[in-house]
Amino acid sequence: MMDSANDVANMLNGQNGHQNADMNVDETQQSEETQATQTADGNSQPLSQEEKESHLFGSLHPCNPAQQRLDLWRTRPRITIGRRGDNDFVLHGGKVSNLHAEILWDGKTDVSSCVKIKDMNSTNGTFINGHRLERGTYRILRQGNEISFGSRSSDNANDDYRYMFYHLAAGSPKTGLYAHYDLGPELGRGSFAIVYKAMSKTTGQWYAVKIIQESRRTGRDDASNSSNVNLQREIAIMRQLKHPNICELKDVFICDNNEINLVIELVEGGDLLDHILQGRVTSEADARHITYQLCDALAVSDLYDADHRLL
Ligand SMILES: Nc1ncnc2c1ncn2[C@@H]1O[C@H](COP(=O)(O)OP(=O)(O)OP(=O)(O)O)[C@@H](O)[C@H]1O
């Protein structure tokens, strides 16, 4: 059982060479030297940060320099946090409840890896990015979320138990969508897909990523040969479609779990339907202009015999 945040940090420094925010330069250098792998010719090579942290599913980095970094070990997928001594992490703040929150990891080490936090009916609340969780409820913890155990009091700087969450279980992806794109907020949902705003890691340019689940598209979990052939055909057609009123397909990723990720041109400004419902199409001339653009795009897609539902 880990007794306190300090004990955990000390243990990590001693046994695993993990660095605290307040570790001095000499100690840091020494820790990097001791964390080396032996190559065949006897030379040692420093471990990458990812290798050094391969025993962790996440870590909590304090915003308050008086606090220690909290490392979340893979061997302990359920971690309790609170003021009482029997918690995995003991935080002594006046606004921290005896049992304040728990953090749960689903044990996965690929991009589907998920970490969640539960507020354990704390008196002063658990906050994610400044928003208080309802007592006893859960949230998914995402990379970069700020977690606060109890609200920060303005008159006592030490009573600041805010931490930045790092999700380490999945490592950095080497292939697939997540190797090339960082996903941003959800843009919307359709019958088959959830669409996210996404940024190319190489160019910094924004796109829309349509994540299509096989089960939503075909009603089955496994991809049949015929549905795969149809999909490949549709993708081939979409790649060829070039029209100012059709979002250009930039990239396609087909995952092992039959999920399909389409990276397409981002169109900002919202849905046409919302536009109409909000009364922003006011004149016949507006309606004519929109209808013309729709028909023009459909005419081009018809030339390729494309499936309009996928467009
Ligand atoms: N290229 C894009 N740029 C910006 N937002 C998009 C883009 N594509 C889709 N969206 C948003 O995502 C939502 C879902 O899109 P999707 O294409 O999956 O479904 P749909 O065409 O709206 O509905 P259905 O699947 O029922 O035909 C859209 O309503 C829109 O808000």
The ligand as an ORCA input file, in Angstrom:
! r2SCAN-3c Opt
* xyz 0 1
  N     -16.462     17.963    -43.084
  C     -17.098     18.367    -41.970
  N     -16.758     19.533    -41.378
  C     -17.391     19.953    -40.268
  N     -18.370     19.262    -39.644
  C     -18.763     18.097    -40.183
  C     -18.145     17.586    -41.370
  N     -18.722     16.409    -41.665
  C     -19.650     16.206    -40.721
  N     -19.682     17.197    -39.832
  C     -20.574     17.319    -38.647
  O     -20.839     16.019    -38.147
  C     -22.228     15.706    -38.205
  C     -22.413     14.264    -38.599
  O     -21.981     14.107    -39.913
  P     -22.276     12.787    -40.765
  O     -21.787     13.040    -42.131
  O     -21.765     11.601    -40.033
  O     -23.835     12.624    -40.702
  P     -24.987     13.385    -41.462
  O     -24.675     13.370    -42.922
  O     -25.194     14.711    -40.795
  O     -26.226     12.472    -41.111
  P     -26.566     10.983    -41.692
  O     -25.426     10.100    -41.361
  O     -27.785     10.612    -40.914
  O     -26.789     11.141    -43.146
  C     -22.789     16.694    -39.213
  O     -24.135     16.949    -38.938
  C     -21.910     17.920    -39.034
  O     -22.389     18.670    -37.936
*
